[in-house]
Amino acid sequence: MDVTKLEHACLVIRQGGPGLVIDPGSFTRLVEAEDVVAVVVTHEHPDHVTPRQLRRILARNPGALVFGPAGVAALLAEQAPEIAVDVVTHGDTRTVGPFSLAFRGVTHAVIHSSVPVIDNTGVIVDDVLFYPGDALTDPGQPVPVLATPVGAPWLKISEVMDYVAAIAPARTFPVHEATLSEAGFAMHADRIAAMTRPTGEATVLRAGDTMHV
């Protein structure tokens, strides 16, 4: 499996030729991937999905499916009703192209008591990569590779460090970095790496970098 990290929260994953796109949002370049079989959207916030991104992906890949929780389906029903969403939640599984998808989590992390809590459902890809979206969800199974949130209004780095220690992945890489300065990103990534090293390897991917897992 080859994982290409784009800006902020977006990943493009390939098994041979076919591709899977996760969370193409407003902080990410326009995604131009070809041979995409599915798009997973963890939640409805615009830094994770925009109608413009989805329309562009689906125009290039008209057979691609879109998976997301109920909040994503409601958003697109209003803003892009031509885009069908296969609604998923915690415990659901799907197989599309070469990808096996298992969905974990129900709600977004709390930002503040004044901000409504929305749906958030992360995804395990081929029992290898877990991408939690905007939550610190325990997937309930071993995690070879954890895409680890590194910066967000809801995020406290000590909680992320405890999360990595509890999950004990074989490999981590930081995602969700657009809200951080370069100095802040480096500091937070170092904290994640420190908690990864007892059990595995910490990798830092910049936008456009690809790693094989």
Backbone as JSON, one array per atom type, in Angstrom:
{
  "sequence": "MDVTKLEHACLVIRQGGPGLVIDPGSFTRLVEAEDVVAVVVTHEHPDHVTPRQLRRILARNPGALVFGPAGVAALLAEQAPEIAVDVVTHGDTRTVGPFSLAFRGVTHAVIHSSVPVIDNTGVIVDDVLFYPGDALTDPGQPVPVLATPVGAPWLKISEVMDYVAAIAPARTFPVHEATLSEAGFAMHADRIAAMTRPTGEATVLRAGDTMHV",
  "N": [[0.85, -1.19, 0.0], [0.63, 2.16, -0.91], [0.95, 5.33, 0.46], [0.1, 8.58, -0.05], [0.59, 11.71, 1.24], [-1.28, 14.6, 1.18], [-1.84, 18.17, 1.54], [-2.65, 19.06, 4.89], [-5.37, 17.35, 5.9], [-5.7, 15.36, 4.03], [-5.37, 12.28, 2.33], [-4.06, 10.14, -0.21], [-4.39, 6.94, -1.17], [-2.99, 4.0, -2.51], [-3.4, 0.79, -3.92], [-1.53, -0.97, -5.8], [-2.71, -0.01, -8.82], [-5.42, 1.16, -8.43], [-7.03, 3.8, -6.54], [-7.69, 5.39, -3.33], [-9.22, 8.1, -1.81], [-8.98, 10.17, 1.0], [-10.64, 12.5, 2.95], [-10.68, 15.13, 1.36], [-10.27, 18.38, 1.61], [-10.72, 21.95, 2.24], [-8.23, 23.03, 2.87], [-6.49, 21.73, 1.32], [-4.76, 21.16, -1.75], [-6.41, 21.16, -4.99], [-7.58, 18.01, -5.68], [-6.29, 15.79, -7.97], [-6.32, 13.13, -8.62], [-6.33, 10.09, -10.47], [-8.09, 7.08, -11.47], [-9.53, 6.5, -9.14], [-11.32, 4.72, -6.77], [-12.9, 5.17, -4.58], [-14.0, 7.63, -2.18], [-13.41, 8.59, 1.09], [-14.96, 10.35, 3.64], [-14.48, 11.73, 6.68], [-15.86, 13.53, 8.31], [-17.98, 16.5, 8.36], [-16.74, 19.03, 8.35], [-15.28, 21.84, 6.64], [-12.49, 21.78, 6.21], [-12.07, 19.17, 5.75], [-13.77, 18.27, 3.78], [-15.1, 19.47, 0.72], [-17.69, 20.48, -1.52], [-16.63, 21.28, -3.98], [-14.14, 19.94, -4.17], [-15.03, 17.24, -4.15], [-16.68, 17.18, -6.42], [-14.78, 17.59, -8.41], [-13.1, 15.34, -8.14], [-14.95, 13.28, -8.67], [-15.74, 13.9, -11.25], [-13.47, 13.22, -12.66], [-13.37, 10.6, -12.02], [-15.83, 8.92, -12.49], [-17.1, 6.6, -11.55], [-16.53, 6.37, -8.89], [-17.17, 5.76, -5.41], [-18.67, 7.39, -2.58], [-18.09, 7.58, 0.82], [-19.31, 8.23, 4.08], [-20.23, 9.6, 7.34], [-23.55, 10.28, 8.73], [-23.8, 13.07, 9.0], [-22.2, 14.09, 6.96], [-23.57, 13.19, 4.72], [-25.93, 14.69, 5.03], [-24.96, 17.32, 4.76], [-24.03, 17.28, 2.06], [-26.38, 16.68, 0.74], [-27.64, 19.08, 0.89], [-25.81, 20.95, -0.23], [-24.62, 19.77, -2.45], [-26.45, 18.05, -4.05], [-26.37, 16.18, -6.08], [-24.42, 14.37, -5.48], [-24.1, 11.23, -4.28], [-24.07, 9.62, -1.1], [-22.81, 6.92, 0.62], [-23.83, 6.02, 3.61], [-22.05, 5.57, 6.57], [-21.11, 4.2, 9.75], [-19.81, 3.62, 13.1], [-18.43, 0.4, 13.27], [-19.31, -0.49, 10.8], [-18.51, -2.05, 7.65], [-16.91, -2.03, 4.45], [-16.19, -3.13, 1.12], [-14.33, -2.1, -1.57], [-13.15, -1.97, -4.8], [-9.75, -2.85, -4.54], [-9.71, -2.43, -1.84], [-10.29, -2.93, 1.61], [-12.44, -1.67, 3.95], [-12.93, -0.54, 7.22], [-14.98, 0.95, 9.54], [-14.69, 3.26, 12.21], [-15.66, 4.84, 15.22], [-17.81, 7.57, 16.29], [-18.4, 10.27, 17.0], [-17.18, 13.63, 16.66], [-14.3, 15.08, 18.23], [-14.64, 17.11, 21.18], [-14.73, 20.54, 20.73], [-15.43, 22.93, 22.03], [-17.74, 23.82, 24.64], [-19.63, 25.48, 23.53], [-19.76, 24.82, 20.89], [-21.39, 22.82, 18.57], [-21.37, 19.24, 18.73], [-20.45, 17.09, 16.21], [-21.0, 14.4, 13.78], [-18.39, 11.99, 13.39], [-16.46, 9.69, 11.79], [-13.89, 7.48, 11.68], [-11.51, 5.57, 9.63], [-10.31, 2.32, 8.95], [-7.96, 1.04, 6.82], [-7.56, -1.77, 4.96], [-6.81, -3.23, 7.22], [-4.45, -2.09, 8.0], [-3.79, 0.74, 7.97], [-4.91, 3.25, 10.11], [-7.03, 5.95, 10.13], [-8.2, 8.45, 12.01], [-9.77, 10.74, 11.63], [-11.21, 13.65, 13.09], [-10.84, 12.97, 15.95], [-9.91, 11.09, 18.85], [-10.01, 8.17, 18.56], [-10.21, 4.88, 19.74], [-9.52, 2.14, 17.87], [-9.96, -0.48, 18.52], [-8.44, -2.65, 17.74], [-5.24, -4.04, 16.68], [-2.94, -1.6, 15.38], [-1.1, -1.13, 12.69], [-0.24, 1.21, 11.28], [-0.66, 4.54, 12.14], [-2.34, 7.39, 11.31], [-1.81, 10.38, 12.62], [-3.45, 12.92, 14.3], [-2.15, 16.19, 14.59], [-2.41, 18.9, 15.07], [-5.0, 21.1, 16.05], [-8.09, 22.91, 16.77], [-9.42, 21.45, 18.71], [-7.53, 19.91, 19.88], [-5.21, 18.74, 22.26], [-1.88, 18.43, 22.92], [-0.8, 16.75, 24.85], [-2.84, 14.92, 25.22], [-2.9, 13.67, 22.75], [-0.39, 12.46, 22.81], [-0.79, 10.6, 24.9], [-2.72, 9.1, 23.62], [-1.33, 7.95, 21.43], [0.5, 6.39, 22.87], [-1.29, 4.6, 24.08], [-2.5, 3.29, 21.89], [-0.28, 2.19, 20.65], [1.03, 1.98, 18.01], [2.75, 0.48, 15.18], [3.82, 2.26, 13.47], [3.81, 5.8, 13.01], [2.51, 8.8, 11.53], [2.26, 12.33, 11.25], [-0.77, 14.18, 10.76], [-3.17, 16.71, 9.74], [-2.15, 19.36, 10.03], [-2.33, 22.03, 9.26], [-3.1, 24.14, 10.86], [-0.94, 24.86, 12.36], [2.16, 26.6, 12.99], [5.42, 26.34, 11.39], [7.31, 25.92, 13.4], [5.66, 25.11, 15.52], [4.55, 22.77, 14.41], [6.85, 21.15, 14.16], [7.56, 20.84, 16.85], [5.28, 19.55, 17.95], [5.24, 17.23, 16.35], [7.6, 16.03, 17.17], [6.9, 15.34, 19.77], [4.94, 13.4, 19.3], [6.55, 11.52, 18.01], [8.25, 10.79, 20.1], [6.55, 9.3, 21.71], [5.98, 7.23, 20.05], [8.3, 5.77, 19.55], [8.96, 3.78, 21.56], [7.55, 1.51, 20.71], [7.54, 1.49, 17.95], [8.04, 3.13, 14.74], [8.47, 6.51, 13.87], [7.36, 8.66, 11.36], [7.68, 11.52, 9.29], [5.73, 13.08, 6.96], [5.72, 15.33, 4.34], [3.61, 17.53, 2.39], [2.72, 15.92, -0.53], [4.56, 13.89, -0.28], [5.24, 10.36, -0.41], [4.77, 7.2, 1.1], [5.53, 3.72, 1.51], [3.62, 1.19, 2.95]],
  "CA": [[0.0, 0.0, 0.0], [1.36, 3.42, -0.98], [0.19, 6.42, 1.05], [0.57, 9.92, -0.37], [-0.03, 12.74, 2.07], [-1.42, 15.95, 0.65], [-1.9, 19.16, 2.61], [-3.57, 19.0, 6.02], [-6.04, 16.12, 6.31], [-6.01, 14.55, 2.86], [-4.49, 11.19, 1.93], [-4.38, 9.35, -1.39], [-3.85, 5.61, -0.91], [-3.08, 3.15, -3.69], [-3.05, -0.62, -3.92], [-1.25, -1.12, -7.21], [-3.23, 1.13, -9.55], [-6.6, 1.85, -7.89], [-6.77, 4.74, -5.45], [-8.67, 5.78, -2.33], [-8.96, 9.45, -1.31], [-9.58, 10.44, 2.31], [-10.79, 13.87, 3.45], [-10.21, 16.22, 0.49], [-10.93, 19.58, 2.1], [-10.4, 23.3, 1.76], [-6.82, 23.35, 3.09], [-5.75, 20.83, 0.44], [-4.8, 21.46, -3.18], [-7.42, 20.41, -5.72], [-7.1, 16.65, -5.87], [-6.37, 15.44, -9.39], [-6.02, 11.71, -8.73], [-7.05, 9.26, -11.42], [-8.31, 5.69, -11.09], [-10.01, 6.5, -7.77], [-12.52, 3.88, -6.63], [-13.74, 5.64, -3.48], [-13.6, 8.75, -1.32], [-13.92, 8.51, 2.46], [-15.02, 11.64, 4.32], [-14.7, 11.39, 8.09], [-16.86, 14.42, 8.89], [-18.46, 17.53, 7.45], [-16.04, 20.31, 8.4], [-14.75, 22.14, 5.3], [-11.09, 21.4, 6.03], [-12.05, 17.74, 5.43], [-14.53, 18.02, 2.56], [-15.85, 20.54, 0.07], [-18.32, 20.03, -2.76], [-15.74, 21.5, -5.13], [-13.19, 18.83, -4.23], [-15.7, 16.01, -4.54], [-17.11, 17.26, -7.83], [-13.6, 17.44, -9.28], [-12.68, 13.94, -8.09], [-15.95, 12.43, -9.32], [-15.69, 14.18, -12.69], [-12.35, 12.45, -13.21], [-13.56, 9.19, -11.64], [-17.29, 8.91, -12.35], [-17.59, 5.41, -10.86], [-16.09, 6.34, -7.5], [-18.17, 5.83, -4.36], [-18.37, 8.31, -1.48], [-18.51, 7.06, 2.12], [-19.21, 9.2, 5.17], [-21.3, 9.51, 8.32], [-24.81, 10.94, 8.39], [-23.61, 14.51, 8.88], [-21.66, 14.36, 5.62], [-24.69, 13.01, 3.78], [-26.84, 15.83, 5.16], [-24.29, 18.49, 4.17], [-24.01, 17.19, 0.61], [-27.76, 16.75, 0.25], [-27.97, 20.5, 0.8], [-24.87, 21.74, -1.02], [-24.26, 19.07, -3.7], [-27.41, 16.93, -4.01], [-26.07, 15.19, -7.1], [-23.41, 13.44, -4.96], [-24.66, 10.23, -3.37], [-23.19, 9.21, -0.01], [-23.07, 5.67, 1.32], [-23.69, 6.42, 5.01], [-21.38, 4.58, 7.4], [-20.87, 4.57, 11.14], [-18.95, 2.71, 13.83], [-18.69, -1.02, 13.1], [-19.61, -0.84, 9.42], [-17.41, -2.41, 6.77], [-17.17, -1.99, 3.02], [-15.11, -3.52, 0.22], [-14.44, -1.37, -2.83], [-11.91, -2.22, -5.51], [-8.87, -3.71, -3.74], [-9.65, -1.92, -0.47], [-11.19, -3.33, 2.68], [-12.62, -0.51, 4.81], [-13.67, -0.75, 8.47], [-15.25, 2.29, 10.06], [-14.6, 3.31, 13.66], [-15.93, 6.13, 15.84], [-19.15, 8.11, 16.09], [-18.49, 11.71, 17.15], [-16.03, 14.54, 16.62], [-13.82, 15.53, 19.53], [-15.24, 18.35, 21.65], [-13.95, 21.76, 20.54], [-15.83, 23.79, 23.15], [-19.13, 23.58, 24.98], [-20.49, 26.31, 22.69], [-19.69, 24.32, 19.51], [-22.09, 21.53, 18.48], [-20.59, 18.04, 18.43], [-20.96, 16.51, 14.97], [-20.56, 13.04, 13.46], [-17.03, 11.74, 12.9], [-16.19, 8.25, 11.71], [-12.6, 7.17, 11.08], [-11.49, 4.41, 8.75], [-9.16, 1.41, 8.89], [-7.8, 0.6, 5.44], [-6.87, -3.06, 4.8], [-6.26, -3.63, 8.53], [-3.08, -1.57, 8.1], [-3.75, 2.17, 8.27], [-6.08, 3.85, 10.75], [-7.15, 7.4, 10.02], [-9.33, 8.67, 12.91], [-10.47, 12.01, 11.47], [-11.02, 14.6, 14.19], [-11.17, 12.32, 17.22], [-8.88, 10.16, 19.32], [-10.79, 6.94, 18.66], [-9.54, 3.59, 19.85], [-10.18, 1.29, 16.87], [-10.27, -1.79, 19.07], [-7.64, -3.68, 17.12], [-3.87, -3.56, 16.44], [-2.81, -0.56, 14.35], [0.25, -1.03, 12.15], [0.09, 2.59, 10.91], [-1.64, 5.5, 12.67], [-2.29, 8.78, 10.85], [-2.0, 10.97, 13.94], [-3.71, 14.37, 14.31], [-1.03, 16.89, 15.24], [-2.78, 20.27, 15.45], [-6.42, 21.4, 15.79], [-8.71, 23.63, 17.88], [-9.88, 20.5, 19.73], [-6.43, 19.01, 20.21], [-4.21, 19.02, 23.28], [-0.81, 17.52, 22.52], [-0.62, 15.71, 25.87], [-3.84, 13.89, 24.97], [-2.43, 12.93, 21.58], [0.71, 11.62, 23.27], [-1.39, 9.48, 25.61], [-3.41, 8.29, 22.62], [-0.32, 7.15, 20.72], [1.0, 5.39, 23.81], [-2.33, 3.59, 24.3], [-2.7, 2.52, 20.65], [1.0, 1.5, 20.41], [1.16, 1.59, 16.6], [4.09, 0.18, 14.68], [4.32, 3.43, 12.74], [2.95, 6.98, 13.02], [2.89, 10.01, 10.8], [1.32, 13.39, 11.63], [-1.69, 14.79, 9.8], [-3.98, 17.8, 10.29], [-1.1, 20.27, 10.49], [-2.42, 23.36, 8.66], [-3.33, 25.18, 11.87], [0.29, 25.05, 13.11], [3.35, 27.17, 12.37], [6.47, 25.35, 11.2], [7.89, 25.61, 14.71], [4.68, 24.34, 16.27], [4.47, 21.44, 13.82], [8.05, 20.38, 14.53], [7.5, 20.52, 18.28], [4.25, 18.55, 18.16], [5.67, 15.98, 15.71], [8.61, 15.44, 18.05], [6.2, 14.73, 20.9], [4.34, 12.16, 18.79], [7.64, 10.58, 17.76], [8.75, 10.28, 21.38], [5.63, 8.29, 22.21], [5.95, 6.12, 19.09], [9.56, 5.01, 19.5], [9.03, 2.54, 22.35], [6.93, 0.36, 20.04], [7.57, 1.56, 16.5], [8.79, 4.12, 13.98], [7.76, 7.75, 13.56], [7.7, 9.23, 10.06], [7.06, 12.8, 8.96], [5.47, 13.26, 5.54], [5.3, 16.65, 3.87], [2.61, 17.46, 1.32], [3.24, 15.35, -1.75], [5.41, 12.73, 0.01], [4.61, 9.04, -0.45], [5.48, 6.11, 1.77], [4.98, 2.38, 1.34], [3.36, 0.55, 4.24]],
  "C": [[0.88, 1.24, 0.0], [0.45, 4.56, -0.51], [0.84, 7.74, 0.67], [-0.17, 10.92, 0.49], [-0.09, 14.04, 1.29], [-1.55, 16.91, 1.82], [-2.97, 18.79, 3.63], [-4.11, 17.59, 6.23], [-6.23, 15.11, 5.2], [-4.92, 13.51, 2.57], [-5.0, 10.59, 0.62], [-3.65, 8.02, -1.22], [-4.04, 4.76, -2.15], [-2.66, 1.73, -3.36], [-2.8, -0.99, -5.37], [-1.73, 0.12, -7.94], [-4.36, 1.86, -8.87], [-6.29, 2.69, -6.66], [-7.98, 4.98, -4.57], [-8.28, 7.16, -1.83], [-9.69, 9.61, 0.03], [-9.52, 11.94, 2.59], [-10.16, 14.96, 2.57], [-10.92, 17.53, 0.82], [-10.34, 20.87, 1.6], [-8.96, 23.7, 1.97], [-5.9, 22.54, 2.19], [-5.85, 21.32, -1.0], [-5.95, 20.7, -3.84], [-6.87, 19.03, -6.08], [-7.35, 16.23, -7.31], [-6.11, 13.95, -9.63], [-6.91, 11.02, -9.74], [-7.2, 7.85, -10.86], [-8.71, 5.57, -9.61], [-11.29, 5.67, -7.7], [-13.44, 4.36, -5.52], [-13.13, 6.86, -2.81], [-14.23, 8.52, 0.04], [-13.85, 9.9, 3.07], [-15.37, 11.37, 5.78], [-15.75, 12.26, 8.75], [-17.03, 15.64, 8.01], [-17.71, 18.84, 7.48], [-15.32, 20.59, 7.07], [-13.26, 21.85, 5.12], [-10.94, 19.91, 5.73], [-12.85, 17.41, 4.17], [-15.12, 19.32, 2.04], [-16.53, 19.96, -1.16], [-17.41, 20.21, -3.97], [-14.74, 20.35, -5.28], [-13.88, 17.56, -4.72], [-16.15, 16.04, -5.99], [-15.93, 17.04, -8.77], [-13.15, 15.97, -9.32], [-13.65, 13.06, -8.87], [-16.03, 12.69, -10.82], [-14.59, 13.38, -13.36], [-12.53, 10.96, -13.0], [-15.05, 8.94, -11.42], [-17.85, 7.67, -11.66], [-17.25, 5.36, -9.39], [-17.26, 6.48, -6.53], [-17.71, 6.82, -3.29], [-18.94, 7.72, -0.2], [-18.35, 8.15, 3.17], [-20.34, 9.02, 6.14], [-22.51, 10.36, 7.93], [-24.67, 12.44, 8.22], [-23.06, 14.92, 7.53], [-22.76, 14.23, 4.59], [-25.65, 14.19, 3.82], [-26.25, 17.09, 4.53], [-24.36, 18.43, 2.65], [-25.41, 17.19, 0.02], [-28.19, 18.2, 0.07], [-27.11, 21.22, -0.21], [-24.49, 21.09, -2.35], [-25.15, 17.84, -3.83], [-27.17, 15.87, -5.08], [-25.08, 14.13, -6.62], [-24.07, 12.5, -3.94], [-23.62, 9.82, -2.34], [-23.69, 7.87, 0.55], [-22.79, 5.94, 2.8], [-23.11, 5.27, 5.83], [-21.24, 5.12, 8.82], [-20.04, 3.47, 11.8], [-19.38, 1.25, 13.65], [-19.02, -1.44, 11.69], [-18.35, -1.22, 8.67], [-17.87, -2.3, 5.33], [-15.94, -2.54, 2.28], [-15.34, -2.81, -1.1], [-13.11, -1.49, -3.56], [-11.04, -3.16, -4.68], [-8.88, -3.38, -2.25], [-10.72, -2.53, 0.43], [-11.24, -2.19, 3.69], [-13.44, -0.9, 6.04], [-13.79, 0.59, 9.17], [-15.34, 2.26, 11.59], [-14.86, 4.74, 14.16], [-17.28, 6.68, 15.44], [-19.16, 9.63, 16.09], [-17.13, 12.4, 17.07], [-15.59, 14.85, 18.05], [-14.48, 16.87, 19.9], [-14.27, 19.5, 21.43], [-14.17, 22.71, 21.71], [-17.31, 23.52, 23.42], [-20.1, 24.38, 24.12], [-20.57, 25.81, 21.24], [-20.39, 22.97, 19.44], [-21.13, 20.38, 18.13], [-21.24, 17.34, 17.23], [-20.49, 15.06, 14.82], [-19.1, 13.04, 13.03], [-16.79, 10.24, 12.93], [-14.88, 8.03, 10.97], [-12.65, 5.88, 10.28], [-10.18, 3.64, 8.91], [-9.1, 0.87, 7.47], [-6.96, -0.68, 5.43], [-6.22, -3.55, 6.08], [-4.83, -3.15, 8.74], [-3.06, -0.14, 8.62], [-5.04, 2.59, 8.96], [-5.98, 5.35, 10.68], [-8.37, 7.8, 10.85], [-10.18, 9.89, 12.61], [-10.2, 12.89, 12.67], [-11.53, 14.0, 15.5], [-9.99, 11.44, 17.59], [-9.57, 8.83, 19.63], [-9.88, 5.74, 18.8], [-10.23, 2.63, 18.88], [-10.49, -0.11, 17.37], [-9.53, -2.93, 18.41], [-6.22, -3.15, 16.93], [-3.82, -2.6, 15.26], [-1.37, -0.54, 13.86], [0.68, 0.4, 11.85], [-1.03, 3.5, 11.39], [-1.37, 6.88, 12.07], [-2.74, 9.63, 12.04], [-2.28, 12.46, 13.86], [-2.66, 15.1, 15.14], [-1.39, 18.3, 15.68], [-4.22, 20.56, 15.09], [-6.97, 22.19, 16.96], [-9.15, 22.71, 19.02], [-8.74, 19.73, 20.37], [-5.53, 19.56, 21.3], [-3.1, 17.99, 23.11], [-0.58, 16.44, 23.57], [-1.62, 14.58, 25.67], [-3.46, 13.03, 23.76], [-1.29, 11.99, 21.97], [0.18, 10.4, 24.02], [-2.09, 8.53, 24.64], [-2.43, 7.39, 21.88], [0.22, 6.05, 21.63], [-0.02, 4.26, 24.01], [-2.54, 2.7, 23.08], [-1.47, 1.68, 20.33], [1.15, 1.05, 18.96], [2.6, 1.26, 16.24], [4.7, 1.38, 13.95], [3.31, 4.56, 12.88], [3.44, 7.97, 11.98], [1.84, 11.07, 11.1], [0.49, 13.87, 10.46], [-2.41, 15.93, 10.51], [-3.08, 18.9, 10.86], [-1.3, 21.72, 10.07], [-2.63, 24.48, 9.67], [-2.06, 25.53, 12.64], [1.33, 25.82, 12.3], [4.37, 26.05, 12.15], [7.09, 24.93, 12.53], [6.94, 24.75, 15.54], [4.55, 22.92, 15.74], [5.66, 20.59, 14.25], [8.0, 19.95, 15.99], [6.47, 19.42, 18.54], [4.64, 17.2, 17.54], [6.72, 15.27, 16.54], [7.96, 14.75, 19.24], [5.55, 13.41, 20.49], [5.42, 11.12, 18.57], [8.16, 9.98, 19.06], [7.85, 9.19, 21.94], [5.54, 7.08, 21.29], [7.14, 5.2, 19.26], [9.62, 3.79, 20.41], [8.48, 1.31, 21.64], [7.11, 0.38, 18.52], [8.39, 2.72, 15.96], [7.91, 5.32, 13.68], [8.28, 8.31, 12.25], [7.01, 10.58, 9.93], [6.94, 12.89, 7.45], [5.07, 14.7, 5.29], [4.33, 16.48, 2.7], [3.24, 16.99, 0.03], [4.13, 14.14, -1.53], [4.58, 11.45, -0.01], [5.45, 8.06, 0.35], [4.77, 4.8, 1.49], [4.8, 1.75, 2.7], [2.84, -0.86, 4.02]]
}
